[in-house]
Amino acid sequence: MRSRAYGVGVPLVTLSLGMLMALASLPTPVSGQPQGQKKALPTKVRSVTMATGLWHPWSLAFLPNGDMLMTERNGKVRLMRDGKLDPEPIGGVPPVHSVRLSGLMEVLLDPRFAENHRLYLTYTKDVAKDQVATTLARGRLDGHQLVDVKDILVCDSWAGDGGSGSRLAWGRDGMLFMTTGASNGNAAQEPGSLRGKVLRLRDDGTAAPGNPFEGRPGYRPEIYTMGHRNSLGLALNPVTGDLWNNENGPYGGDEINVLKPGANYGWPKVSFGREYSGPKIPNFGEGMTQPIVFWAPSIAPSGMAFYTGDRFRGWKNNVLVGAMLGGAAQGYPHLERIIFDENWDETGRQSLLTDLRQRIRDVRQGPDGLVYVLTDEENGALIRLEPVE
């Protein structure tokens, strides 16, 4: 693939919660962005393809020496060494249930990886006949092999292949946060279920101390927040220290949430989307926390990162979100850049990589301050983005 430069394309149909409220206050229906909202400042980027031939890659992690680990949904962990894709997958990965959108998902390094070589994986596990469970495993990277691999948390099981998305992130407090999905049914609202939640854990997979439902009868102690549909992005806000997640809605209603301990984000009781069969879902419920950003129609967000580097002018603390849909009738998958002011109110958006027409599954800032993305295709790619001055 050749390097390409891309300009600005701000979706007019994607609305944040603040934008919806602004529209609601206007006397007549309005299309597009409300008056007074600034568009994203133009930024051109060049894409450089670093590797191809990845089978639906899902997650990317940078090793201390600059090499990279990538997961493929069919259960392989791949290594980029000295800028080249190693043809042999990493050994020792546990068997995964790789059907439709289920399979091997996140890879995350231990904060002390340079000392202990530990890493964490999330994956879909077969647990019984026609039953699968979202699972957290921990192992140690020894050369080209994972060793001492152990499942340290197995969520409650269900029959099916959807709603198993799981991301990981370290909090400022050193605890491990894990998202779990629950596309269908009421599991996201059930306090005795780990599905449809964000969990706060020790590094051994047990419930972290001080969790909001600790000691409360009927509640799993691992739960940090609840009411999530299928969370495919999780990132630490470098300014506030809050964890943000993004999640796929049903038919519309994709969203970004600021996670607060004990908060309920509504699914399936409230959503800014519709049921697949057509009926509208209420978008407000007593005791439910509203998103900071949402999309209607959907963009199918996956992967999320706060940009903290200096290589892209004007991007400091912008949020980058991979989009697996276009978000409009004639749109294409893309990388979405969302700009916030000092109060974390959204002020603009920019669509990047639309010409690729490939689903963006993950986005990460590299140690060099550049941006790296994975495309979710049968011939998926690792792509580096560079600024065009």
C-alpha positions as CSV (number, residue, x, y, z in Angstrom):
1,M,0.0,0.0,0.0
2,R,1.3,3.4,-0.9
3,S,1.6,6.3,1.6
4,R,-1.3,8.7,1.2
5,A,-2.2,12.1,2.6
6,Y,-5.7,12.8,3.9
7,G,-7.5,16.0,4.7
8,V,-10.4,16.9,6.8
9,G,-13.9,15.5,6.7
10,V,-16.2,16.3,9.6
11,P,-19.3,14.0,9.8
12,L,-22.3,16.2,10.0
13,V,-24.6,13.5,11.4
14,T,-22.6,12.5,14.5
15,L,-23.9,14.3,17.6
16,S,-22.6,14.5,21.1
17,L,-24.9,14.9,24.0
18,G,-24.1,18.6,24.3
19,M,-24.8,19.0,20.6
20,L,-28.2,17.2,21.0
21,M,-29.2,19.6,23.8
22,A,-28.2,22.6,21.7
23,L,-30.3,21.3,18.8
24,A,-33.3,20.7,21.1
25,S,-33.2,24.4,22.1
26,L,-33.5,25.7,18.6
27,P,-37.0,26.7,17.3
28,T,-36.8,24.8,14.0
29,P,-35.2,21.5,13.0
30,V,-31.6,21.9,12.1
31,S,-29.2,19.6,10.2
32,G,-25.5,19.3,10.7
33,Q,-23.5,21.0,13.4
34,P,-25.2,23.6,15.6
35,Q,-24.2,27.2,15.0
36,G,-21.1,28.3,16.9
37,Q,-19.5,24.9,17.0
38,K,-15.9,25.0,15.7
39,K,-14.9,22.4,13.1
40,A,-11.7,20.4,13.7
41,L,-8.6,22.2,12.6
42,P,-7.3,20.8,9.3
43,T,-4.6,18.2,9.8
44,K,-3.1,16.1,7.0
45,V,-1.6,12.8,7.8
46,R,0.4,10.3,5.8
47,S,-0.2,6.6,6.2
48,V,2.7,4.2,6.1
49,T,1.8,0.4,5.9
50,M,4.2,-1.5,8.2
51,A,2.7,-5.0,8.0
52,T,-0.1,-6.8,6.1
53,G,-1.5,-10.3,6.2
54,L,-2.9,-10.1,9.7
55,W,-6.2,-12.0,10.2
56,H,-8.6,-9.5,11.9
57,P,-6.0,-8.0,14.2
58,W,-7.5,-6.7,17.5
59,S,-5.0,-5.1,19.8
60,L,-1.5,-3.6,19.8
61,A,1.1,-3.2,22.5
62,F,4.5,-1.7,22.5
63,L,7.4,-3.6,24.1
64,P,10.1,-1.6,26.0
65,N,12.6,-2.2,23.2
66,G,10.3,-0.7,20.5
67,D,9.0,-4.1,19.2
68,M,5.3,-4.6,19.1
69,L,2.8,-7.4,20.0
70,M,-0.5,-7.8,18.1
71,T,-3.4,-10.1,18.6
72,E,-5.3,-11.8,15.8
73,R,-8.9,-12.8,16.5
74,N,-8.2,-16.4,15.6
75,G,-6.0,-16.8,18.6
76,K,-2.5,-15.8,17.5
77,V,-0.2,-13.3,19.0
78,R,2.2,-11.8,16.4
79,L,5.5,-10.0,16.9
80,M,6.8,-7.0,15.0
81,R,10.6,-7.1,15.5
82,D,12.9,-4.4,14.1
83,G,10.0,-3.1,12.0
84,K,9.3,-6.5,10.4
85,L,6.5,-9.0,11.0
86,D,7.8,-12.3,12.4
87,P,6.2,-15.1,10.3
88,E,5.9,-17.3,13.4
89,P,3.2,-16.5,16.0
90,I,4.1,-16.4,19.7
91,G,3.6,-19.9,21.3
92,G,1.6,-20.7,24.4
93,V,-1.6,-18.8,23.7
94,P,-4.6,-20.6,25.3
95,P,-7.2,-22.0,22.9
96,V,-9.9,-19.5,22.0
97,H,-13.5,-19.6,20.7
98,S,-13.0,-17.8,17.4
99,V,-16.4,-17.6,15.8
100,R,-17.9,-14.5,14.2
101,L,-16.7,-11.6,16.4
102,S,-15.5,-13.7,19.3
103,G,-11.9,-14.8,19.8
104,L,-8.6,-13.4,21.1
105,M,-8.9,-9.7,21.9
106,E,-6.8,-7.5,24.1
107,V,-3.1,-7.7,24.9
108,L,-1.8,-5.4,27.7
109,L,1.7,-5.3,29.3
110,D,2.2,-5.3,33.0
111,P,3.4,-1.8,34.2
112,R,6.6,-3.6,35.4
113,F,7.0,-5.7,32.2
114,A,10.7,-4.8,31.9
115,E,11.2,-6.6,35.2
116,N,8.6,-9.4,35.2
117,H,7.8,-9.9,31.5
118,R,4.1,-10.3,32.4
119,L,1.3,-9.6,30.0
120,Y,-2.5,-9.9,30.0
121,L,-4.9,-11.3,27.4
122,T,-8.7,-11.2,27.1
123,Y,-10.4,-13.8,25.0
124,T,-13.6,-15.8,24.4
125,K,-13.4,-19.2,26.0
126,D,-15.4,-22.4,25.5
127,V,-16.6,-23.4,28.9
128,A,-19.4,-25.9,28.2
129,K,-21.4,-27.2,25.3
130,D,-22.7,-24.1,23.4
131,Q,-21.5,-21.9,26.3
132,V,-18.7,-19.3,26.1
133,A,-17.3,-16.8,28.6
134,T,-15.2,-13.6,28.4
135,T,-11.9,-14.5,30.1
136,L,-8.8,-12.7,31.4
137,A,-5.5,-14.6,31.3
138,R,-2.1,-13.7,32.6
139,G,1.2,-15.1,31.4
140,R,4.9,-14.3,31.0
141,L,6.7,-13.7,27.7
142,D,9.8,-15.8,27.5
143,G,11.5,-15.3,24.2
144,H,9.0,-16.4,21.5
145,Q,6.8,-18.2,24.0
146,L,4.1,-17.4,26.6
147,V,4.7,-19.4,29.8
148,D,2.9,-19.8,33.1
149,V,-0.3,-18.8,31.3
150,K,-3.3,-18.9,33.7
151,D,-6.9,-17.8,33.4
152,I,-7.3,-15.4,36.4
153,L,-10.9,-14.4,35.8
154,V,-13.7,-16.2,33.9
155,C,-16.9,-14.3,33.6
156,D,-20.3,-15.9,33.6
157,S,-21.1,-17.8,30.5
158,W,-23.8,-17.4,27.8
159,A,-24.9,-19.1,24.6
160,G,-23.8,-17.2,21.5
161,D,-20.9,-15.4,19.8
162,G,-21.8,-11.7,20.2
163,G,-21.2,-9.3,23.0
164,S,-17.9,-10.6,24.1
165,G,-15.7,-7.5,23.4
166,S,-13.2,-6.8,26.2
167,R,-10.5,-4.1,26.6
168,L,-8.0,-3.6,29.4
169,A,-6.3,-0.5,30.9
170,W,-4.3,0.4,34.0
171,G,-5.8,3.0,36.3
172,R,-3.8,5.7,38.0
173,D,-4.2,3.7,41.2
174,G,-2.4,0.7,39.7
175,M,-5.6,-1.4,39.4
176,L,-6.5,-3.2,36.2
177,F,-9.8,-2.2,34.5
178,M,-11.5,-4.7,32.2
179,T,-14.6,-4.2,30.0
180,T,-17.1,-7.0,29.4
181,G,-20.0,-7.0,26.9
182,A,-23.7,-7.9,27.0
183,S,-25.3,-7.1,23.7
184,N,-28.6,-8.9,24.4
185,G,-30.7,-9.6,27.4
186,N,-30.6,-7.9,30.8
187,A,-27.2,-9.1,32.1
188,A,-25.7,-5.5,32.0
189,Q,-28.3,-4.6,34.7
190,E,-27.9,-7.7,36.8
191,P,-25.6,-7.1,39.8
192,G,-24.7,-10.7,40.1
193,S,-23.4,-10.9,36.6
194,L,-20.0,-9.7,35.3
195,R,-21.3,-9.2,31.8
196,G,-22.0,-5.7,30.5
197,K,-19.7,-4.1,33.2
198,V,-16.4,-2.4,33.7
199,L,-14.5,-4.3,36.3
200,R,-11.7,-3.0,38.6
201,L,-9.2,-5.8,39.6
202,R,-6.0,-6.5,41.3
203,D,-3.2,-7.8,39.0
204,D,-4.2,-11.3,39.9
205,G,-7.7,-10.9,38.7
206,T,-9.4,-10.7,42.1
207,A,-11.7,-7.8,43.0
208,A,-9.7,-4.6,43.8
209,P,-10.2,-3.1,47.3
210,G,-12.5,-0.2,47.7
211,N,-14.8,-1.1,44.7
212,P,-18.2,0.7,44.9
213,F,-20.3,-2.5,45.5
214,E,-17.8,-4.1,47.9
215,G,-19.8,-5.9,50.6
216,R,-23.2,-5.2,49.1
217,P,-25.4,-8.3,49.0
218,G,-26.2,-9.6,45.5
219,Y,-23.4,-7.6,43.8
220,R,-20.2,-9.0,42.4
221,P,-17.3,-7.2,44.2
222,E,-15.4,-6.8,40.9
223,I,-17.9,-4.4,39.4
224,Y,-16.8,-0.7,39.0
225,T,-19.6,0.4,36.6
226,M,-22.6,-1.3,35.0
227,G,-25.1,-0.9,32.2
228,H,-22.7,-1.3,29.2
229,R,-23.5,-3.0,25.9
230,N,-20.3,-3.9,24.1
231,S,-17.3,-1.8,25.1
232,L,-14.5,-1.9,22.5
233,G,-12.4,1.0,23.7
234,L,-11.0,1.9,27.1
235,A,-8.4,4.7,27.8
236,L,-7.1,6.7,30.7
237,N,-7.7,10.5,30.5
238,P,-4.2,11.8,31.1
239,V,-5.5,15.1,32.6
240,T,-8.3,14.0,34.9
241,G,-7.3,10.4,35.7
242,D,-10.7,9.2,34.7
243,L,-11.2,6.1,32.6
244,W,-13.2,6.6,29.4
245,N,-14.9,3.8,27.5
246,N,-16.6,3.6,24.1
247,E,-19.2,1.1,23.3
248,N,-21.4,0.0,20.4
249,G,-25.1,0.8,20.6
250,P,-27.7,-1.3,18.9
251,Y,-29.1,0.5,15.8
252,G,-27.4,3.9,16.5
253,G,-26.5,5.1,19.9
254,D,-22.7,4.4,20.0
255,E,-21.2,6.4,22.8
256,I,-18.3,7.5,24.9
257,N,-18.6,7.5,28.7
258,V,-16.6,9.0,31.5
259,L,-16.5,6.1,34.1
260,K,-17.4,7.0,37.6
261,P,-17.4,4.4,40.4
262,G,-20.8,2.8,40.9
263,A,-22.4,4.6,37.9
264,N,-25.0,2.9,35.7
265,Y,-24.8,3.8,32.0
266,G,-28.2,2.4,31.1
267,W,-28.0,-0.5,28.7
268,P,-30.5,-2.0,27.9
269,K,-32.9,0.3,29.6
270,V,-31.7,3.5,28.0
271,S,-29.9,4.2,24.8
272,F,-29.7,6.9,22.0
273,G,-30.2,4.1,19.5
274,R,-33.1,1.8,18.4
275,E,-33.8,-1.9,18.6
276,Y,-32.8,-3.7,15.5
277,S,-36.5,-4.4,14.9
278,G,-37.2,-0.7,14.8
279,P,-38.7,0.5,18.1
280,K,-36.9,3.4,19.8
281,I,-35.3,2.9,23.2
282,P,-35.9,5.5,25.9
283,N,-32.8,7.8,26.1
284,F,-33.3,8.9,29.7
285,G,-33.8,6.9,32.9
286,E,-33.7,7.9,36.6
287,G,-30.3,7.1,38.0
288,M,-28.7,6.4,34.6
289,T,-25.5,8.3,33.6
290,Q,-25.5,10.0,30.2
291,P,-22.6,9.7,27.7
292,I,-20.2,12.5,27.0
293,V,-20.3,11.7,23.2
294,F,-22.7,9.6,21.1
295,W,-23.2,8.8,17.4
296,A,-26.4,8.4,15.5
297,P,-26.2,6.7,13.1
298,S,-23.5,4.3,14.3
299,I,-19.8,4.3,13.5
300,A,-19.1,1.1,15.5
301,P,-16.3,2.5,17.6
302,S,-13.4,0.3,18.5
303,G,-10.1,1.2,20.0
304,M,-9.6,4.6,21.7
305,A,-6.6,6.7,22.7
306,F,-5.9,10.1,24.2
307,Y,-3.1,11.8,22.2
308,T,-0.4,13.2,24.5
309,G,2.5,13.6,22.1
310,D,4.0,16.6,20.1
311,R,4.2,15.2,16.6
312,F,0.7,16.2,15.5
313,R,0.2,19.9,16.0
314,G,-3.0,20.8,17.8
315,W,-3.8,17.2,18.8
316,K,-2.8,17.4,22.5
317,N,-5.5,15.6,24.6
318,N,-7.6,14.9,21.6
319,V,-9.4,11.5,21.6
320,L,-8.8,9.1,18.7
321,V,-11.4,6.5,18.0
322,G,-11.4,3.7,15.5
323,A,-14.6,3.5,13.4
324,M,-15.7,0.3,11.8
325,L,-18.6,1.9,10.0
326,G,-18.9,5.3,8.3
327,G,-21.6,6.8,10.4
328,A,-23.5,8.1,7.3
329,A,-25.2,6.6,4.3
330,Q,-22.2,7.3,2.1
331,G,-19.5,7.2,4.7
332,Y,-16.7,4.8,5.1
333,P,-14.8,3.3,8.1
334,H,-12.2,5.8,9.4
335,L,-10.2,7.1,12.3
336,E,-12.2,9.7,14.2
337,R,-10.4,12.6,16.0
338,I,-12.6,14.3,18.6
339,I,-11.5,17.7,20.0
340,F,-12.5,18.9,23.5
341,D,-12.0,22.2,25.3
342,E,-10.6,22.6,28.8
343,N,-13.9,21.7,30.3
344,W,-14.1,18.5,28.2
345,D,-16.9,19.8,26.1
346,E,-16.7,18.6,22.5
347,T,-15.7,21.4,20.0
348,G,-15.1,19.5,16.8
349,R,-14.3,16.3,14.9
350,Q,-12.2,15.1,12.0
351,S,-12.4,12.0,10.0
352,L,-9.1,10.5,8.9
353,L,-8.2,7.5,6.7
354,T,-11.5,7.4,4.9
355,D,-9.8,6.5,1.6
356,L,-8.6,3.3,3.1
357,R,-12.1,2.0,3.4
358,Q,-11.0,-0.5,6.0
359,R,-12.4,-1.1,9.5
360,I,-10.2,0.5,12.2
361,R,-10.1,-1.9,15.1
362,D,-7.4,-0.4,17.3
363,V,-5.5,2.9,17.7
364,R,-2.5,3.5,19.9
365,Q,0.1,6.3,20.4
366,G,3.6,4.9,20.0
367,P,6.6,5.9,22.1
368,D,7.8,8.0,19.2
369,G,4.6,10.2,19.4
370,L,3.2,8.8,16.1
371,V,-0.2,7.1,15.8
372,Y,-0.6,3.4,15.0
373,V,-3.8,1.7,13.8
374,L,-4.9,-1.9,13.1
375,T,-7.4,-2.6,10.3
376,D,-9.9,-5.3,11.0
377,E,-9.9,-7.3,7.8
378,E,-9.0,-10.8,6.7
379,N,-5.9,-9.2,5.3
380,G,-5.5,-6.7,8.1
381,A,-2.7,-4.2,8.3
382,L,-0.6,-2.3,10.8
383,I,-0.4,1.3,9.7
384,R,1.6,4.2,11.1
385,L,0.3,7.7,10.7
386,E,2.8,10.6,10.3
387,P,2.1,14.4,10.1
388,V,2.3,16.1,6.7
389,E,3.9,19.5,7.4
